[in-house]
Amino acid sequence: MEKKFDVIIIGSGLTGGLAADHFTRQGKEVCIIERGGDYFPYTDDQWNTKFVKNVWSEEHINVQGSSRWVTVSQDDPYERVEIKTKNSEPAFLYNMKFGVGGSGAVWSGTAFRFKPNDFKLRSLYGVGEDWPVTYEELEPWYGKAENELGVSGADPFKLWPRQTPYPMPAFRQSYLDSVFDKYLGKAFPLMPVPAAVASKKYKGRGPCVGARSCVPFCPTEARYHPVQNHLGDALARKNCSLLKRSVVIGLNIDEKTDRINSVTVLPEHHPSFEVSGDIFILAANTIENTRLLLHSANKRFPEGLANRHGLVGKYFMSTGAFVWLLEFPEFTYPFRGRPITSVCAKYSDGKHRSTISAFLLEVWNIIWTHGGLYRYVDILVNDGHWGGTLVKKAEDQLRRTNITAPFEILPNRNNTISLDKNDKDHFGIPLPVSNIKWGTYEEGVKDFVEYAMRETAPEVNFEPFGFGINGNHPFGTYRMGNNPKEGVVDHNLKSFDHDNLYILGGGSFVTSTCFNPTLTIAALTLKCLDSIKL
């Protein structure tokens, strides 16, 4: 490809779509490079072997005899998502997706803002770090992001200072939520979950019909999807090019200026070639952006691009979670509506953050132990249960639910994403290695929640169901800073080392929170794009 572009965007997910739409509207020549292919689970043969094998899921397969884990396809190198774990307790198992639309094609739509105090943990609570940007500076971009993504929500407890209302009203809370509130609402008051899912018709989308198939697809297009929104709009313009099933295997610099001048691309069935441009935007995801920076090392930057001060790959974070199975004295009637319609955000901030993590409490309209009710009944019948015994066991299930407590993990320089140069993927790129642990600060959440449940509702039985690190929420690794010694990018996500390189996504976060990161990623992206002058 001989043509030189104004903007080259690596990745076609949420941030890549926003960037492509922004610059193509300005008439700029844009090239999007996407490792994966199309993701269309709407075809008549969607349940054929190929589809089922390659569709995104949260199933992780351990490669026997190794520390390698694979999500998605083991057979298609362009779709395969792999990570290795090292000294991680529990392991971070990578859930992102390659393909047109990226992980934006398969996310749940949850769209929280961060809280004002999330940006100044060190100043207020003596832990973590302060960000080089404040909530007040980001607030207008939160409002814009909510309108661009189409967020339905409400803030009954006035937890977030806002200049603009939600674009759409919140989803109705479930019957199960009302049962939870009856017993545990005093300790854990519930509010509706804000979601980039249309609760009424919005810009040609929705409304949601409660199909409960948000992941992997929404049948009414109520949930925000890059292909059906900004990315699709950009691709419809003549000044936007898309290279799919094409792997970027390196960023190349001008050794006199340290500016990025091209990327080396390896397309399917063709030899590699270079694509040159003026502005370069990394919009893959935290892991892949980090991996590409480290892999693009050269004589001037032997430890990787944008890494003059050795911060790329450091301070890796995610959202942790504890899970419980609850059984109530009365029916909860799970399996209705969206997977989650309510959360408790009371402990997402407060003085406790000086000693234990901020956390949410999510009330699920499903029961993870057996899947849906019909599946559970099938299991019981196959086990030989019938008549009154079958009814009793089914009724037991109708009294249950799962709750999760997502919590923040403090930044720690020893928590890292690195490369294993001795273990490479199909394209010769070293595999990423996750190394992350949490400590007593994070573990305090479990005791806090269990004590509150015992004291508030002793008649509700609960048992721990598990714990883990969310593979969908990688943060840090190219954190923001006020200067190059503090961070990899500035508050507009521009690299300190390369003045035409912008690195989007959760990797810029200075601290994690208990909230899903997507809306904050979108707000920071919109702020970044507005700062770029061509």
Buried (B, 14 or more C-beta within 10 A) or exposed (E): EEEBBBBBBBBBBBBBBBBBBBBBEEEBBBBBBBBBBEBBBEEEEBEEEEEEEBBBBEEBEEEEEEBBBBBBBBEBBBBBBBBBBEEBEBBBBBBBBBBBBBBBBBBBBBBBBBBBBBBBBEEBBEBBBBBBBEBEEBBBBBBBBBBBBBBBBBBEEEBBEBEEEBBBEBBEBBBBBEBBBEBBBEBBBBBBBBBBBBBEEBEEBBBBEBEBEBBBBBEBBBBBBBBBBBBBBBBEBEBBBBBBBBBBBBBBBEEEEBBBBBBBBBBEEEEBBEBBBBBBBBBBBBBBBBBBBBBBBEEEBEBBBBBBBEBBBBBBBBBBBBBBBBBBEEBBBBBBBBBBBBBBBBBBBEEBBEEBBBBBBBBBBBBEEBEBBEEBBEEBEEEEBEEEEBEEBBEEBBBBBBBBBBBBBBBBEEBBBBBBEEBEBEEEBBBBBBBBBBEEBBBBBBEBBBEBBEEBBEEBBBEEBEBBBBBBBBBBBBBBBEEBEBBBBBBBBBBBBBEBBBBBBBBBBBBBBBBBBBBBBBBBBBBBBEEBEE
